[in-house]
């Protein structure tokens, strides 16, 4: 399978714990995006990378959230001191290089439940 | 600001019925518009898109026309199948491929 891969698929944690999610984009895709989706809502943009550079962060991304893409390939999203409000599906998407390319490829997401 | 509003769901239809899912948007300028579909257990997939006014996007029998006058991008299909059951999201592009999504419409097709 050469699609966008996210791990783990599900994560249950207790409030106050730290969690980390991983996203492996499609090979050669230089842009990588993180979105958050809560029940009954559409995904909301969190942040994106072009290669290893983090170019934009949404105001939704509090200082408890940090994302990295150290070698311009896979990315990690860490949430420190989780809160119940962090419970959501965290989606990763990647985009191939090319002017005018607009087709995002999404992973299946990591479902986070904070108890 | 930029926002997308979709018709409330869920929508339940019989096989071969005509489908319309309404989508309206608010944006500065003329953003590209998209419909994404999420089948059970899978990631979102691009269904179709339109990049400028009066463009019609189409794929798998689905169509949507970019209407600048009514700021709308309604999704239509003439004859739905059970396999079309999914959640459909309308979205606009807000620079650098950052998408603003509607809340999604769950579609169920009964045989």
Interface residues (C-beta under 8 A of the other chain):
Chain A: X3 X4 X31 X33 X35 X40 X41 X42 X43 X44 X45 X48 X55 X56 X91 X93 X95 X102 X103 X104 X105 X106 X107 X108 X109
Chain B: X4 X32 X34 X36 X41 X42 X43 X44 X45 X46 X49 X51 X89 X91 X93 X94 X96 X97 X98 X99 X100 X101 X102 X103 X104
